[in-house]
Amino acid sequence: MATEEEIIESQLKGKTLLVYMHILKSNNPVVGVREIQRALGFSSPSVSSYHLNKLRDLGLVESEYGDYRIVKEVKVGVLRQFVTFGGVMLPRYLFHAVLVTTMLATFLFQNPFKLTRMYVSALLLGAVPTIILWYETLRIWRDRPR
């Protein structure tokens, strides 16, 4: 028997995922069918309504007088890689990348360049994770649903 999370993950794909992400990112607590249609470029309001009703059936949104609001926030599939702050979805690795980059910049600023084994080791131990974290952050950002 499939768990609730597995069912949601199997259904939350494609345009339904785009609708869900749009509602998550929206500054408005409620959104309407036509707002979704315009924002995502759907051909008709019925397409928006179909995906909103699918989200309602999954228990993620509720409908009140034609307006829809999030009632349950889930992190499935690609959404696991993002954190939402005030309507902006940012890759989770971004925070780590900024922290490690700041630490590397601080080290370089406070220690003038000396070609010693200790300096080169410290530089490598800072540069390698910085490069990897920025690569992963950009890869996740590039692969996000639009």
C-alpha positions in Angstrom: 0.0 0.0 0.0 1.4 3.4 -1.0 1.9 6.1 1.6 0.3 9.5 1.3 3.7 11.1 0.4 4.2 8.5 -2.4 0.8 9.2 -3.8 1.5 13.0 -3.7 4.9 12.6 -5.3 3.4 10.5 -8.1 0.7 13.1 -8.8 2.7 16.3 -8.3 4.4 16.6 -11.7 4.4 18.7 -14.8 1.9 21.5 -14.9 0.3 20.5 -11.5 3.7 21.0 -9.9 4.0 24.4 -11.7 0.6 25.5 -10.3 1.6 24.3 -6.8 5.0 26.2 -7.0 3.2 29.3 -8.2 0.8 29.3 -5.3 3.8 28.7 -2.9 5.7 31.7 -4.4 2.6 34.0 -4.6 2.6 37.0 -2.2 -1.2 36.6 -2.0 -2.5 34.0 0.4 -5.2 33.1 -2.1 -5.1 32.7 -5.9 -7.9 32.4 -8.4 -8.2 30.3 -11.5 -7.7 33.2 -13.9 -4.7 34.4 -12.0 -3.1 30.9 -12.5 -4.1 30.9 -16.2 -2.4 34.3 -16.9 0.7 33.7 -14.8 1.5 30.3 -16.3 0.2 31.0 -19.8 -2.5 28.3 -19.9 -4.8 28.2 -22.9 -8.0 28.4 -20.8 -9.2 28.7 -17.2 -10.4 25.1 -17.4 -6.7 24.0 -17.5 -6.0 26.0 -14.4 -9.1 24.6 -12.7 -8.2 21.0 -13.5 -4.8 21.3 -11.9 -6.1 23.3 -8.9 -8.8 20.6 -8.4 -6.1 17.9 -8.6 -4.1 19.8 -5.9 -7.4 20.0 -3.8 -8.0 16.2 -4.2 -4.4 15.6 -3.0 -5.2 17.7 0.1 -2.6 20.4 -0.7 -5.0 23.3 -1.3 -8.5 24.2 -0.3 -11.1 26.1 -2.3 -13.3 28.8 -0.9 -15.6 30.7 -3.3 -13.3 30.1 -6.3 -10.1 31.1 -4.5 -7.5 28.6 -3.6 -5.1 28.6 -0.7 -2.3 26.3 0.5 -3.3 24.1 3.4 -0.3 21.7 3.3 3.2 22.3 2.2 5.1 19.3 1.0 8.6 18.7 0.0 8.6 16.0 -2.7 10.6 15.5 -5.8 12.4 18.6 -6.9 10.9 20.7 -4.1 13.2 19.0 -1.6 16.0 20.9 -3.1 14.4 24.3 -2.5 13.7 26.6 0.5 10.9 29.2 0.3 11.5 32.7 1.8 8.7 35.2 1.3 7.6 33.9 -2.0 11.1 33.3 -3.4 12.3 29.7 -3.9 16.0 29.4 -3.4 18.2 26.3 -3.8 19.1 24.7 -0.5 22.8 24.6 -1.3 22.9 28.4 -1.8 23.2 29.1 1.9 26.1 26.6 2.2 27.8 28.1 -0.9 27.6 31.6 0.5 28.9 30.6 3.9 31.9 28.7 2.5 32.7 31.5 0.0 32.6 34.0 2.8 35.0 31.9 4.9 37.4 31.6 1.9 37.2 35.3 1.2 37.9 36.1 4.9 40.9 33.8 4.9 42.3 35.4 1.7 41.7 38.9 3.0 43.3 38.3 6.4 46.3 36.3 5.2 48.6 37.7 2.5 49.7 35.2 -0.1 52.7 33.1 0.9 53.7 30.0 -1.1 53.8 27.6 1.9 52.4 24.1 2.2 50.0 25.3 5.0 48.7 28.3 2.9 48.2 26.2 -0.2 46.4 23.4 1.8 44.1 26.0 3.4 43.4 27.5 0.1 42.5 24.2 -1.5 40.4 23.1 1.5 38.4 26.3 1.0 38.3 26.5 -2.8 37.3 22.9 -3.6 34.1 22.9 -1.4 33.3 26.4 -2.7 33.4 25.3 -6.3 31.4 22.2 -5.7 28.7 24.0 -3.7 28.3 26.7 -6.3 28.2 24.1 -9.1 25.4 22.2 -7.3 23.5 25.4 -6.5 23.6 26.5 -10.2 22.7 23.0 -11.4 19.6 22.8 -9.2 18.6 26.4 -10.1 18.9 25.6 -13.8 16.9 22.4 -13.5 14.0 23.9 -11.5 10.5 23.7 -13.0 9.5 26.9 -14.7 
